[in-house]
Amino acid sequence: MRRLHSYWTYSFASVGVWSILLSVVTLTHQHRAHTFWAVFGGWAIGWASATIARSVYPPPRTRRPSDQ
C-alpha cells in the first residue's frame, strides 16, 4: 500500500487548493485578489522554508526499546 500521508502529498494538495481559491477570488472578487495573493505569497515562503529545513535537518531516527 502506498503511503499517502507524506509531505509531498500535502504539498501538491495545498497547491491545488490554492490554485482553485486564487482563481475563484480573482474572477469573482477582483478588489480582494491582492490580499489573497499576499497571503499565498506568505504561505509559499513558509512552505519553502519548511522544505529546506526538512532536507537539511531530517527527522531523528526512531529509538529501539531497550531490553530491560
PDB file of N, CA, C, O and CB in Angstrom:
ATOM      1  N   MET A   1       0.834  -1.178   0.000  1.00  0.00           N
ATOM      2  CA  MET A   1       0.000   0.000   0.000  1.00  0.00           C
ATOM      3  C   MET A   1       0.883   1.247   0.000  1.00  0.00           C
ATOM      4  O   MET A   1       1.867   1.328   0.735  1.00  0.00           O
ATOM      5  CB  MET A   1      -0.951  -0.005   1.212  1.00  0.00           C
ATOM      6  N   ARG A   2       0.522   2.190  -0.814  1.00  0.00           N
ATOM      7  CA  ARG A   2       1.299   3.430  -0.896  1.00  0.00           C
ATOM      8  C   ARG A   2       1.015   4.319   0.303  1.00  0.00           C
ATOM      9  O   ARG A   2      -0.091   4.335   0.845  1.00  0.00           O
ATOM     10  CB  ARG A   2       0.987   4.183  -2.199  1.00  0.00           C
ATOM     11  N   ARG A   3       2.010   5.032   0.688  1.00  0.00           N
ATOM     12  CA  ARG A   3       1.884   5.946   1.819  1.00  0.00           C
ATOM     13  C   ARG A   3       1.352   7.283   1.309  1.00  0.00           C
ATOM     14  O   ARG A   3       2.054   7.995   0.591  1.00  0.00           O
ATOM     15  CB  ARG A   3       3.253   6.130   2.553  1.00  0.00           C
ATOM     16  N   LEU A   4       0.121   7.628   1.674  1.00  0.00           N
ATOM     17  CA  LEU A   4      -0.491   8.859   1.202  1.00  0.00           C
ATOM     18  C   LEU A   4      -0.294  10.021   2.168  1.00  0.00           C
ATOM     19  O   LEU A   4      -0.520  11.173   1.799  1.00  0.00           O
ATOM     20  CB  LEU A   4      -1.958   8.640   0.968  1.00  0.00           C
ATOM     21  N   HIS A   5       0.118   9.738   3.381  1.00  0.00           N
ATOM     22  CA  HIS A   5       0.302  10.786   4.376  1.00  0.00           C
ATOM     23  C   HIS A   5       1.745  11.252   4.368  1.00  0.00           C
ATOM     24  O   HIS A   5       2.473  11.062   5.342  1.00  0.00           O
ATOM     25  CB  HIS A   5      -0.100  10.293   5.776  1.00  0.00           C
ATOM     26  N   SER A   6       2.150  11.854   3.280  1.00  0.00           N
ATOM     27  CA  SER A   6       3.521  12.318   3.163  1.00  0.00           C
ATOM     28  C   SER A   6       3.529  13.831   2.959  1.00  0.00           C
ATOM     29  O   SER A   6       2.497  14.446   2.689  1.00  0.00           O
ATOM     30  CB  SER A   6       4.247  11.601   2.000  1.00  0.00           C
ATOM     31  N   TYR A   7       4.694  14.402   3.092  1.00  0.00           N
ATOM     32  CA  TYR A   7       4.847  15.840   2.936  1.00  0.00           C
ATOM     33  C   TYR A   7       4.554  16.274   1.500  1.00  0.00           C
ATOM     34  O   TYR A   7       3.985  17.343   1.277  1.00  0.00           O
ATOM     35  CB  TYR A   7       6.256  16.268   3.340  1.00  0.00           C
ATOM     36  N   TRP A   8       4.938  15.456   0.538  1.00  0.00           N
ATOM     37  CA  TRP A   8       4.716  15.817  -0.865  1.00  0.00           C
ATOM     38  C   TRP A   8       3.246  15.729  -1.240  1.00  0.00           C
ATOM     39  O   TRP A   8       2.775  16.510  -2.066  1.00  0.00           O
ATOM     40  CB  TRP A   8       5.535  14.918  -1.779  1.00  0.00           C
ATOM     41  N   THR A   9       2.515  14.792  -0.651  1.00  0.00           N
ATOM     42  CA  THR A   9       1.073  14.724  -0.894  1.00  0.00           C
ATOM     43  C   THR A   9       0.405  15.987  -0.357  1.00  0.00           C
ATOM     44  O   THR A   9      -0.452  16.582  -1.010  1.00  0.00           O
ATOM     45  CB  THR A   9       0.458  13.456  -0.233  1.00  0.00           C
ATOM     46  N   TYR A  10       0.818  16.383   0.847  1.00  0.00           N
ATOM     47  CA  TYR A  10       0.311  17.625   1.439  1.00  0.00           C
ATOM     48  C   TYR A  10       0.650  18.818   0.538  1.00  0.00           C
ATOM     49  O   TYR A  10      -0.187  19.693   0.320  1.00  0.00           O
ATOM     50  CB  TYR A  10       0.905  17.835   2.860  1.00  0.00           C
ATOM     51  N   SER A  11       1.848  18.846   0.029  1.00  0.00           N
ATOM     52  CA  SER A  11       2.285  19.973  -0.797  1.00  0.00           C
ATOM     53  C   SER A  11       1.468  20.080  -2.077  1.00  0.00           C
ATOM     54  O   SER A  11       0.998  21.163  -2.424  1.00  0.00           O
ATOM     55  CB  SER A  11       3.765  19.836  -1.139  1.00  0.00           C
ATOM     56  N   PHE A  12       1.296  18.975  -2.776  1.00  0.00           N
ATOM     57  CA  PHE A  12       0.537  19.008  -4.030  1.00  0.00           C
ATOM     58  C   PHE A  12      -0.935  19.338  -3.780  1.00  0.00           C
ATOM     59  O   PHE A  12      -1.550  20.069  -4.556  1.00  0.00           O
ATOM     60  CB  PHE A  12       0.656  17.661  -4.761  1.00  0.00           C
ATOM     61  N   ALA A  13      -1.494  18.803  -2.707  1.00  0.00           N
ATOM     62  CA  ALA A  13      -2.888  19.114  -2.384  1.00  0.00           C
ATOM     63  C   ALA A  13      -3.044  20.588  -2.030  1.00  0.00           C
ATOM     64  O   ALA A  13      -4.020  21.223  -2.430  1.00  0.00           O
ATOM     65  CB  ALA A  13      -3.383  18.235  -1.223  1.00  0.00           C
ATOM     66  N   SER A  14      -2.094  21.131  -1.286  1.00  0.00           N
ATOM     67  CA  SER A  14      -2.154  22.543  -0.912  1.00  0.00           C
ATOM     68  C   SER A  14      -2.055  23.453  -2.128  1.00  0.00           C
ATOM     69  O   SER A  14      -2.795  24.432  -2.231  1.00  0.00           O
ATOM     70  CB  SER A  14      -1.042  22.873   0.071  1.00  0.00           C
ATOM     71  N   VAL A  15      -1.159  23.142  -3.038  1.00  0.00           N
ATOM     72  CA  VAL A  15      -1.026  23.940  -4.263  1.00  0.00           C
ATOM     73  C   VAL A  15      -2.315  23.861  -5.079  1.00  0.00           C
ATOM     74  O   VAL A  15      -2.742  24.858  -5.662  1.00  0.00           O
ATOM     75  CB  VAL A  15       0.183  23.453  -5.111  1.00  0.00           C
ATOM     76  N   GLY A  16      -2.932  22.692  -5.123  1.00  0.00           N
ATOM     77  CA  GLY A  16      -4.203  22.549  -5.841  1.00  0.00           C
ATOM     78  C   GLY A  16      -5.302  23.393  -5.235  1.00  0.00           C
ATOM     79  O   GLY A  16      -6.050  24.053  -5.956  1.00  0.00           O
ATOM     80  N   VAL A  17      -5.410  23.379  -3.910  1.00  0.00           N
ATOM     81  CA  VAL A  17      -6.432  24.175  -3.236  1.00  0.00           C
ATOM     82  C   VAL A  17      -6.165  25.667  -3.422  1.00  0.00           C
ATOM     83  O   VAL A  17      -7.093  26.440  -3.661  1.00  0.00           O
ATOM     84  CB  VAL A  17      -6.485  23.825  -1.739  1.00  0.00           C
ATOM     85  N   TRP A  18      -4.900  26.073  -3.312  1.00  0.00           N
ATOM     86  CA  TRP A  18      -4.561  27.488  -3.519  1.00  0.00           C
ATOM     87  C   TRP A  18      -4.879  27.923  -4.941  1.00  0.00           C
ATOM     88  O   TRP A  18      -5.373  29.032  -5.146  1.00  0.00           O
ATOM     89  CB  TRP A  18      -3.076  27.736  -3.216  1.00  0.00           C
ATOM     90  N   SER A  19      -4.608  27.075  -5.927  1.00  0.00           N
ATOM     91  CA  SER A  19      -4.883  27.468  -7.310  1.00  0.00           C
ATOM     92  C   SER A  19      -6.378  27.652  -7.546  1.00  0.00           C
ATOM     93  O   SER A  19      -6.784  28.585  -8.240  1.00  0.00           O
ATOM     94  CB  SER A  19      -4.326  26.424  -8.281  1.00  0.00           C
ATOM     95  N   ILE A  20      -7.192  26.780  -6.981  1.00  0.00           N
ATOM     96  CA  ILE A  20      -8.646  26.923  -7.116  1.00  0.00           C
ATOM     97  C   ILE A  20      -9.113  28.179  -6.396  1.00  0.00           C
ATOM     98  O   ILE A  20      -9.897  28.956  -6.941  1.00  0.00           O
ATOM     99  CB  ILE A  20      -9.377  25.679  -6.556  1.00  0.00           C
ATOM    100  N   LEU A  21      -8.633  28.377  -5.172  1.00  0.00           N
ATOM    101  CA  LEU A  21      -9.044  29.543  -4.392  1.00  0.00           C
ATOM    102  C   LEU A  21      -8.656  30.853  -5.077  1.00  0.00           C
ATOM    103  O   LEU A  21      -9.467  31.773  -5.175  1.00  0.00           O
ATOM    104  CB  LEU A  21      -8.426  29.486  -3.002  1.00  0.00           C
ATOM    105  N   LEU A  22      -7.416  30.928  -5.548  1.00  0.00           N
ATOM    106  CA  LEU A  22      -6.969  32.151  -6.206  1.00  0.00           C
ATOM    107  C   LEU A  22      -7.708  32.402  -7.514  1.00  0.00           C
ATOM    108  O   LEU A  22      -7.988  33.550  -7.857  1.00  0.00           O
ATOM    109  CB  LEU A  22      -5.479  32.085  -6.464  1.00  0.00           C
ATOM    110  N   SER A  23      -8.022  31.347  -8.241  1.00  0.00           N
ATOM    111  CA  SER A  23      -8.782  31.508  -9.487  1.00  0.00           C
ATOM    112  C   SER A  23     -10.179  32.055  -9.215  1.00  0.00           C
ATOM    113  O   SER A  23     -10.634  32.981  -9.886  1.00  0.00           O
ATOM    114  CB  SER A  23      -8.881  30.170 -10.231  1.00  0.00           C
ATOM    115  N   VAL A  24     -10.846  31.481  -8.235  1.00  0.00           N
ATOM    116  CA  VAL A  24     -12.211  31.923  -7.920  1.00  0.00           C
ATOM    117  C   VAL A  24     -12.214  33.357  -7.420  1.00  0.00           C
ATOM    118  O   VAL A  24     -13.033  34.167  -7.853  1.00  0.00           O
ATOM    119  CB  VAL A  24     -12.851  31.002  -6.872  1.00  0.00           C
ATOM    120  N   VAL A  25     -11.293  33.677  -6.503  1.00  0.00           N
ATOM    121  CA  VAL A  25     -11.262  35.038  -5.957  1.00  0.00           C
ATOM    122  C   VAL A  25     -10.902  36.051  -7.035  1.00  0.00           C
ATOM    123  O   VAL A  25     -11.497  37.127  -7.092  1.00  0.00           O
ATOM    124  CB  VAL A  25     -10.262  35.129  -4.796  1.00  0.00           C
ATOM    125  N   THR A  26      -9.947  35.727  -7.884  1.00  0.00           N
ATOM    126  CA  THR A  26      -9.542  36.659  -8.940  1.00  0.00           C
ATOM    127  C   THR A  26     -10.679  36.910  -9.935  1.00  0.00           C
ATOM    128  O   THR A  26     -10.844  38.027 -10.427  1.00  0.00           O
ATOM    129  CB  THR A  26      -8.311  36.118  -9.680  1.00  0.00           C
ATOM    130  N   LEU A  27     -11.452  35.881 -10.223  1.00  0.00           N
ATOM    131  CA  LEU A  27     -12.548  36.037 -11.188  1.00  0.00           C
ATOM    132  C   LEU A  27     -13.790  36.696 -10.591  1.00  0.00           C
ATOM    133  O   LEU A  27     -14.517  37.391 -11.301  1.00  0.00           O
ATOM    134  CB  LEU A  27     -12.924  34.689 -11.750  1.00  0.00           C
ATOM    135  N   THR A  28     -14.042  36.491  -9.306  1.00  0.00           N
ATOM    136  CA  THR A  28     -15.285  36.993  -8.723  1.00  0.00           C
ATOM    137  C   THR A  28     -15.109  38.243  -7.868  1.00  0.00           C
ATOM    138  O   THR A  28     -15.978  39.114  -7.876  1.00  0.00           O
ATOM    139  CB  THR A  28     -15.911  35.924  -7.897  1.00  0.00           C
ATOM    140  N   HIS A  29     -14.023  38.350  -7.144  1.00  0.00           N
ATOM    141  CA  HIS A  29     -13.795  39.490  -6.240  1.00  0.00           C
ATOM    142  C   HIS A  29     -12.437  40.110  -6.547  1.00  0.00           C
ATOM    143  O   HIS A  29     -11.485  39.939  -5.786  1.00  0.00           O
ATOM    144  CB  HIS A  29     -13.870  39.046  -4.741  1.00  0.00           C
ATOM    145  N   GLN A  30     -12.352  40.815  -7.640  1.00  0.00           N
ATOM    146  CA  GLN A  30     -11.062  41.359  -8.066  1.00  0.00           C
ATOM    147  C   GLN A  30     -10.495  42.361  -7.076  1.00  0.00           C
ATOM    148  O   GLN A  30      -9.276  42.514  -6.998  1.00  0.00           O
ATOM    149  CB  GLN A  30     -11.198  42.012  -9.416  1.00  0.00           C
ATOM    150  N   HIS A  31     -11.336  43.043  -6.321  1.00  0.00           N
ATOM    151  CA  HIS A  31     -10.845  44.019  -5.353  1.00  0.00           C
ATOM    152  C   HIS A  31     -10.181  43.347  -4.145  1.00  0.00           C
ATOM    153  O   HIS A  31      -9.444  44.005  -3.411  1.00  0.00           O
ATOM    154  CB  HIS A  31     -11.991  44.908  -4.887  1.00  0.00           C
ATOM    155  N   ARG A  32     -10.425  42.064  -3.927  1.00  0.00           N
ATOM    156  CA  ARG A  32      -9.802  41.335  -2.819  1.00  0.00           C
ATOM    157  C   ARG A  32      -8.667  40.418  -3.276  1.00  0.00           C
ATOM    158  O   ARG A  32      -8.025  39.771  -2.449  1.00  0.00           O
ATOM    159  CB  ARG A  32     -10.847  40.516  -2.090  1.00  0.00           C
ATOM    160  N   ALA A  33      -8.423  40.359  -4.547  1.00  0.00           N
ATOM    161  CA  ALA A  33      -7.426  39.433  -5.090  1.00  0.00           C
ATOM    162  C   ALA A  33      -6.028  39.753  -4.572  1.00  0.00           C
ATOM    163  O   ALA A  33      -5.252  38.835  -4.307  1.00  0.00           O
ATOM    164  CB  ALA A  33      -7.438  39.476  -6.619  1.00  0.00           C
ATOM    165  N   HIS A  34      -5.690  41.023  -4.422  1.00  0.00           N
ATOM    166  CA  HIS A  34      -4.360  41.399  -3.935  1.00  0.00           C
ATOM    167  C   HIS A  34      -4.104  40.826  -2.544  1.00  0.00           C
ATOM    168  O   HIS A  34      -3.009  40.339  -2.263  1.00  0.00           O
ATOM    169  CB  HIS A  34      -4.211  42.927  -3.909  1.00  0.00           C
ATOM    170  N   THR A  35      -5.102  40.884  -1.684  1.00  0.00           N
ATOM    171  CA  THR A  35      -4.956  40.336  -0.333  1.00  0.00           C
ATOM    172  C   THR A  35      -4.714  38.836  -0.380  1.00  0.00           C
ATOM    173  O   THR A  35      -3.840  38.327   0.322  1.00  0.00           O
ATOM    174  CB  THR A  35      -6.201  40.641   0.510  1.00  0.00           C
ATOM    175  N   PHE A  36      -5.470  38.131  -1.190  1.00  0.00           N
ATOM    176  CA  PHE A  36      -5.296  36.685  -1.285  1.00  0.00           C
ATOM    177  C   PHE A  36      -3.938  36.321  -1.873  1.00  0.00           C
ATOM    178  O   PHE A  36      -3.317  35.348  -1.444  1.00  0.00           O
ATOM    179  CB  PHE A  36      -6.407  36.077  -2.129  1.00  0.00           C
ATOM    180  N   TRP A  37      -3.474  37.091  -2.847  1.00  0.00           N
ATOM    181  CA  TRP A  37      -2.146  36.830  -3.417  1.00  0.00           C
ATOM    182  C   TRP A  37      -1.052  37.081  -2.387  1.00  0.00           C
ATOM    183  O   TRP A  37      -0.051  36.365  -2.361  1.00  0.00           O
ATOM    184  CB  TRP A  37      -1.910  37.707  -4.658  1.00  0.00           C
ATOM    185  N   ALA A  38      -1.233  38.089  -1.539  1.00  0.00           N
ATOM    186  CA  ALA A  38      -0.245  38.361  -0.488  1.00  0.00           C
ATOM    187  C   ALA A  38      -0.216  37.225   0.534  1.00  0.00           C
ATOM    188  O   ALA A  38       0.859  36.818   0.976  1.00  0.00           O
ATOM    189  CB  ALA A  38      -0.558  39.699   0.214  1.00  0.00           C
ATOM    190  N   VAL A  39      -1.375  36.718   0.909  1.00  0.00           N
ATOM    191  CA  VAL A  39      -1.434  35.590   1.851  1.00  0.00           C
ATOM    192  C   VAL A  39      -0.819  34.352   1.216  1.00  0.00           C
ATOM    193  O   VAL A  39      -0.088  33.613   1.876  1.00  0.00           O
ATOM    194  CB  VAL A  39      -2.897  35.303   2.284  1.00  0.00           C
ATOM    195  N   PHE A  40      -1.109  34.121  -0.057  1.00  0.00           N
ATOM    196  CA  PHE A  40      -0.496  32.993  -0.755  1.00  0.00           C
ATOM    197  C   PHE A  40       1.020  33.127  -0.784  1.00  0.00           C
ATOM    198  O   PHE A  40       1.731  32.139  -0.601  1.00  0.00           O
ATOM    199  CB  PHE A  40      -1.042  32.886  -2.181  1.00  0.00           C
ATOM    200  N   GLY A  41       1.522  34.335  -1.011  1.00  0.00           N
ATOM    201  CA  GLY A  41       2.964  34.559  -1.006  1.00  0.00           C
ATOM    202  C   GLY A  41       3.582  34.216   0.340  1.00  0.00           C
ATOM    203  O   GLY A  41       4.656  33.617   0.394  1.00  0.00           O
ATOM    204  N   GLY A  42       2.920  34.588   1.419  1.00  0.00           N
ATOM    205  CA  GLY A  42       3.398  34.232   2.750  1.00  0.00           C
ATOM    206  C   GLY A  42       3.399  32.734   2.968  1.00  0.00           C
ATOM    207  O   GLY A  42       4.343  32.184   3.536  1.00  0.00           O
ATOM    208  N   TRP A  43       2.341  32.069   2.516  1.00  0.00           N
ATOM    209  CA  TRP A  43       2.289  30.614   2.639  1.00  0.00           C
ATOM    210  C   TRP A  43       3.411  29.970   1.832  1.00  0.00           C
ATOM    211  O   TRP A  43       4.044  29.023   2.297  1.00  0.00           O
ATOM    212  CB  TRP A  43       0.923  30.079   2.175  1.00  0.00           C
ATOM    213  N   ALA A  44       3.660  30.474   0.634  1.00  0.00           N
ATOM    214  CA  ALA A  44       4.703  29.903  -0.225  1.00  0.00           C
ATOM    215  C   ALA A  44       6.084  30.073   0.397  1.00  0.00           C
ATOM    216  O   ALA A  44       6.913  29.166   0.313  1.00  0.00           O
ATOM    217  CB  ALA A  44       4.671  30.555  -1.613  1.00  0.00           C
ATOM    218  N   ILE A  45       6.343  31.217   1.019  1.00  0.00           N
ATOM    219  CA  ILE A  45       7.621  31.419   1.697  1.00  0.00           C
ATOM    220  C   ILE A  45       7.759  30.452   2.868  1.00  0.00           C
ATOM    221  O   ILE A  45       8.826  29.872   3.071  1.00  0.00           O
ATOM    222  CB  ILE A  45       7.753  32.875   2.185  1.00  0.00           C
ATOM    223  N   GLY A  46       6.703  30.278   3.627  1.00  0.00           N
ATOM    224  CA  GLY A  46       6.728  29.327   4.745  1.00  0.00           C
ATOM    225  C   GLY A  46       6.923  27.899   4.276  1.00  0.00           C
ATOM    226  O   GLY A  46       7.673  27.136   4.886  1.00  0.00           O
ATOM    227  N   TRP A  47       6.247  27.532   3.189  1.00  0.00           N
ATOM    228  CA  TRP A  47       6.397  26.179   2.655  1.00  0.00           C
ATOM    229  C   TRP A  47       7.828  25.947   2.180  1.00  0.00           C
ATOM    230  O   TRP A  47       8.410  24.892   2.437  1.00  0.00           O
ATOM    231  CB  TRP A  47       5.406  25.941   1.500  1.00  0.00           C
ATOM    232  N   ALA A  48       8.394  26.937   1.486  1.00  0.00           N
ATOM    233  CA  ALA A  48       9.773  26.798   1.002  1.00  0.00           C
ATOM    234  C   ALA A  48      10.749  26.672   2.175  1.00  0.00           C
ATOM    235  O   ALA A  48      11.675  25.862   2.126  1.00  0.00           O
ATOM    236  CB  ALA A  48      10.158  28.006   0.116  1.00  0.00           C
ATOM    237  N   SER A  49      10.548  27.459   3.215  1.00  0.00           N
ATOM    238  CA  SER A  49      11.414  27.371   4.395  1.00  0.00           C
ATOM    239  C   SER A  49      11.310  26.002   5.061  1.00  0.00           C
ATOM    240  O   SER A  49      12.319  25.417   5.455  1.00  0.00           O
ATOM    241  CB  SER A  49      11.054  28.468   5.402  1.00  0.00           C
ATOM    242  N   ALA A  50      10.096  25.501   5.182  1.00  0.00           N
ATOM    243  CA  ALA A  50       9.902  24.188   5.802  1.00  0.00           C
ATOM    244  C   ALA A  50      10.528  23.088   4.948  1.00  0.00           C
ATOM    245  O   ALA A  50      11.099  22.141   5.489  1.00  0.00           O
ATOM    246  CB  ALA A  50       8.403  23.907   6.012  1.00  0.00           C
ATOM    247  N   THR A  51      10.431  23.195   3.633  1.00  0.00           N
ATOM    248  CA  THR A  51      11.016  22.199   2.747  1.00  0.00           C
ATOM    249  C   THR A  51      12.533  22.196   2.868  1.00  0.00           C
ATOM    250  O   THR A  51      13.152  21.132   2.909  1.00  0.00           O
ATOM    251  CB  THR A  51      10.601  22.460   1.300  1.00  0.00           C
ATOM    252  N   ILE A  52      13.131  23.372   2.925  1.00  0.00           N
ATOM    253  CA  ILE A  52      14.582  23.456   3.098  1.00  0.00           C
ATOM    254  C   ILE A  52      14.983  22.878   4.450  1.00  0.00           C
ATOM    255  O   ILE A  52      15.954  22.127   4.544  1.00  0.00           O
ATOM    256  CB  ILE A  52      15.065  24.919   2.975  1.00  0.00           C
ATOM    257  N   ALA A  53      14.239  23.225   5.494  1.00  0.00           N
ATOM    258  CA  ALA A  53      14.556  22.718   6.826  1.00  0.00           C
ATOM    259  C   ALA A  53      14.428  21.201   6.884  1.00  0.00           C
ATOM    260  O   ALA A  53      15.241  20.539   7.530  1.00  0.00           O
ATOM    261  CB  ALA A  53      13.645  23.360   7.869  1.00  0.00           C
ATOM    262  N   ARG A  54      13.426  20.643   6.223  1.00  0.00           N
ATOM    263  CA  ARG A  54      13.250  19.187   6.235  1.00  0.00           C
ATOM    264  C   ARG A  54      14.379  18.479   5.490  1.00  0.00           C
ATOM    265  O   ARG A  54      14.725  17.346   5.826  1.00  0.00           O
ATOM    266  CB  ARG A  54      11.902  18.811   5.614  1.00  0.00           C
ATOM    267  N   SER A  55      14.948  19.124   4.499  1.00  0.00           N
ATOM    268  CA  SER A  55      16.034  18.476   3.757  1.00  0.00           C
ATOM    269  C   SER A  55      17.371  18.628   4.482  1.00  0.00           C
ATOM    270  O   SER A  55      18.218  17.738   4.406  1.00  0.00           O
ATOM    271  CB  SER A  55      16.136  19.064   2.343  1.00  0.00           C
ATOM    272  N   VAL A  56      17.565  19.737   5.179  1.00  0.00           N
ATOM    273  CA  VAL A  56      18.823  19.961   5.886  1.00  0.00           C
ATOM    274  C   VAL A  56      18.838  19.226   7.220  1.00  0.00           C
ATOM    275  O   VAL A  56      19.854  18.644   7.600  1.00  0.00           O
ATOM    276  CB  VAL A  56      19.052  21.458   6.107  1.00  0.00           C
ATOM    277  N   TYR A  57      17.720  19.251   7.928  1.00  0.00           N
ATOM    278  CA  TYR A  57      17.615  18.606   9.230  1.00  0.00           C
ATOM    279  C   TYR A  57      16.550  17.517   9.180  1.00  0.00           C
ATOM    280  O   TYR A  57      15.399  17.764   9.542  1.00  0.00           O
ATOM    281  CB  TYR A  57      17.286  19.638  10.331  1.00  0.00           C
ATOM    282  N   PRO A  58      16.916  16.323   8.738  1.00  0.00           N
ATOM    283  CA  PRO A  58      15.921  15.252   8.661  1.00  0.00           C
ATOM    284  C   PRO A  58      15.465  14.839  10.065  1.00  0.00           C
ATOM    285  O   PRO A  58      16.164  15.100  11.044  1.00  0.00           O
ATOM    286  CB  PRO A  58      16.497  14.032   7.903  1.00  0.00           C
ATOM    287  N   PRO A  59      14.308  14.201  10.165  1.00  0.00           N
ATOM    288  CA  PRO A  59      13.814  13.798  11.484  1.00  0.00           C
ATOM    289  C   PRO A  59      14.754  12.768  12.125  1.00  0.00           C
ATOM    290  O   PRO A  59      15.418  12.008  11.420  1.00  0.00           O
ATOM    291  CB  PRO A  59      12.383  13.220  11.369  1.00  0.00           C
ATOM    292  N   PRO A  60      14.805  12.748  13.444  1.00  0.00           N
ATOM    293  CA  PRO A  60      15.705  11.803  14.102  1.00  0.00           C
ATOM    294  C   PRO A  60      15.244  10.362  13.891  1.00  0.00           C
ATOM    295  O   PRO A  60      14.071  10.098  13.630  1.00  0.00           O
ATOM    296  CB  PRO A  60      15.797  12.112  15.601  1.00  0.00           C
ATOM    297  N   ARG A  61      16.187   9.449  14.010  1.00  0.00           N
ATOM    298  CA  ARG A  61      15.836   8.030  13.889  1.00  0.00           C
ATOM    299  C   ARG A  61      15.007   7.606  15.108  1.00  0.00           C
ATOM    300  O   ARG A  61      15.162   8.135  16.209  1.00  0.00           O
ATOM    301  CB  ARG A  61      17.123   7.146  13.759  1.00  0.00           C
ATOM    302  N   THR A  62      14.147   6.658  14.873  1.00  0.00           N
ATOM    303  CA  THR A  62      13.357   6.155  15.993  1.00  0.00           C
ATOM    304  C   THR A  62      14.241   5.271  16.868  1.00  0.00           C
ATOM    305  O   THR A  62      15.085   4.524  16.374  1.00  0.00           O
ATOM    306  CB  THR A  62      12.111   5.367  15.489  1.00  0.00           C
ATOM    307  N   ARG A  63      14.034   5.373  18.142  1.00  0.00           N
ATOM    308  CA  ARG A  63      14.815   4.578  19.086  1.00  0.00           C
ATOM    309  C   ARG A  63      14.178   3.215  19.261  1.00  0.00           C
ATOM    310  O   ARG A  63      12.956   3.077  19.312  1.00  0.00           O
ATOM    311  CB  ARG A  63      14.934   5.293  20.444  1.00  0.00           C
ATOM    312  N   ARG A  64      15.023   2.228  19.350  1.00  0.00           N
ATOM    313  CA  ARG A  64      14.522   0.893  19.648  1.00  0.00           C
ATOM    314  C   ARG A  64      14.359   0.762  21.141  1.00  0.00           C
ATOM    315  O   ARG A  64      15.186   1.262  21.904  1.00  0.00           O
ATOM    316  CB  ARG A  64      15.465  -0.201  19.099  1.00  0.00           C
ATOM    317  N   PRO A  65      13.309   0.100  21.569  1.00  0.00           N
ATOM    318  CA  PRO A  65      13.138  -0.073  23.007  1.00  0.00           C
ATOM    319  C   PRO A  65      14.272  -0.944  23.575  1.00  0.00           C
ATOM    320  O   PRO A  65      14.636  -1.972  23.002  1.00  0.00           O
ATOM    321  CB  PRO A  65      11.756  -0.707  23.316  1.00  0.00           C
ATOM    322  N   SER A  66      14.802  -0.514  24.684  1.00  0.00           N
ATOM    323  CA  SER A  66      15.889  -1.282  25.299  1.00  0.00           C
ATOM    324  C   SER A  66      15.323  -2.494  26.022  1.00  0.00           C
ATOM    325  O   SER A  66      14.224  -2.452  26.574  1.00  0.00           O
ATOM    326  CB  SER A  66      16.703  -0.402  26.279  1.00  0.00           C
ATOM    327  N   ASP A  67      16.083  -3.557  26.008  1.00  0.00           N
ATOM    328  CA  ASP A  67      15.666  -4.803  26.678  1.00  0.00           C
ATOM    329  C   ASP A  67      16.004  -4.696  28.157  1.00  0.00           C
ATOM    330  O   ASP A  67      17.152  -4.905  28.550  1.00  0.00           O
ATOM    331  CB  ASP A  67      16.360  -6.060  26.040  1.00  0.00           C
ATOM    332  N   GLN A  68      15.032  -4.380  28.962  1.00  0.00           N
ATOM    333  CA  GLN A  68      15.266  -4.282  30.414  1.00  0.00           C
ATOM    334  C   GLN A  68      14.371  -5.200  31.162  1.00  0.00           C
ATOM    335  O   GLN A  68      14.428  -5.253  32.391  1.00  0.00           O
ATOM    336  CB  GLN A  68      15.063  -2.872  30.908  1.00  0.00           C
TER     337      GLN A  68
END
